[in-house]
Amino acid sequence: MSLAQQFTWNDFLKKNPDFKKKNVKRTSPEGEKAFKAAFKEYAKAFIKEREAKIKREKERVAKDKNALVTKLKAVDGGKWHLKAKKLNEKIGRFDAYLSKLEALQKKTVQLAKTI
């Protein structure tokens, strides 16, 4: 769902009941100007929240990945190569997820620039 679909005129009227009392229309100059300002405010809050989520998730994943890397370095004994292979697969999944989060963060920064 796009950001424009998440914040509608009805949402705007719920937050600003004075415009509803005045019976201001969305297409009127006053309504359009007020809606654009409210949408920008909503978008900035949305982007800030999204960036915080991405940051928390990256920290969590990095911590888990480092724990697995430490575990991998400690692998020895019988059938060590099988244990190492499993751990490397898990570490690879974390790497893929981290790169996905990086791409999402870049998209978020780009979205912030366009708004």
C-alpha positions in Angstrom: 0.0 0.0 0.0 1.4 3.3 -1.0 2.0 6.1 1.5 -0.7 8.3 -0.3 -3.3 5.5 0.3 -2.4 5.3 4.0 -3.4 9.0 4.7 -6.7 9.9 3.2 -9.0 13.0 3.3 -11.1 11.2 5.9 -8.1 10.7 8.1 -7.3 14.3 7.7 -10.8 15.3 8.7 -10.7 13.1 11.8 -7.5 14.9 13.0 -8.8 18.3 12.0 -12.5 18.5 12.9 -12.6 22.3 12.3 -12.2 21.7 8.6 -15.2 19.3 8.7 -17.3 21.9 10.5 -16.4 24.6 7.9 -17.3 22.0 5.2 -14.0 22.6 3.4 -13.6 20.4 0.3 -10.4 18.6 -0.6 -10.1 20.4 -3.9 -10.5 23.9 -2.5 -7.3 25.9 -2.3 -7.5 26.1 1.5 -8.3 22.3 1.8 -5.5 21.4 -0.6 -2.9 23.5 1.2 -3.9 22.1 4.6 -4.0 18.5 3.4 -0.6 18.7 1.8 0.9 20.1 5.0 -0.7 17.4 7.0 0.4 14.7 4.6 4.0 15.9 4.8 3.8 15.8 8.5 2.4 12.3 8.4 5.0 11.1 5.9 7.9 12.5 8.0 6.6 10.6 11.0 6.2 7.5 9.0 9.7 7.7 7.6 11.2 8.3 11.0 9.4 5.3 12.4 10.5 3.1 9.5 14.1 4.2 9.9 14.0 3.4 13.7 12.6 -0.1 12.9 15.3 -0.8 10.3 18.0 0.4 12.8 16.7 -1.9 15.6 16.4 -4.8 13.2 19.9 -4.3 11.9 21.3 -4.2 15.4 19.4 -7.4 16.4 20.6 -9.3 13.3 24.2 -8.1 13.6 24.2 -9.3 17.2 22.8 -12.7 16.3 25.2 -13.1 13.4 28.2 -12.2 15.6 27.1 -14.9 18.1 27.0 -17.5 15.2 30.4 -16.4 14.0 31.8 -16.8 17.5 30.2 -20.3 17.6 31.7 -21.1 14.2 35.2 -20.2 15.4 34.9 -22.5 18.3 33.8 -25.5 16.2 36.2 -28.5 16.5 36.1 -32.2 17.2 34.4 -34.9 15.3 32.5 -34.0 12.2 33.5 -30.4 12.6 33.0 -29.7 8.9 29.3 -30.7 9.0 28.8 -28.3 12.0 30.7 -25.6 10.3 28.6 -26.0 7.1 25.4 -25.6 9.0 26.7 -22.5 10.8 27.9 -21.0 7.5 24.4 -21.5 6.0 22.8 -19.7 8.9 25.4 -16.9 8.7 24.8 -16.6 5.0 21.0 -16.1 5.7 21.8 -13.3 8.1 24.1 -11.7 5.5 21.3 -11.8 3.0 18.9 -10.3 5.4 21.3 -7.6 6.3 21.7 -6.7 2.6 18.0 -6.6 2.3 17.7 -4.2 5.2 20.4 -2.0 3.6 18.4 -1.8 0.4 15.3 -1.0 2.4 17.2 1.7 4.2 18.3 3.2 0.9 14.7 3.2 -0.4 13.6 5.0 2.8 16.3 7.6 2.4 15.2 8.1 -1.2 11.6 8.4 -0.2 12.5 11.0 2.4 14.2 13.1 -0.3 11.2 13.0 -2.5 8.8 14.2 0.2 
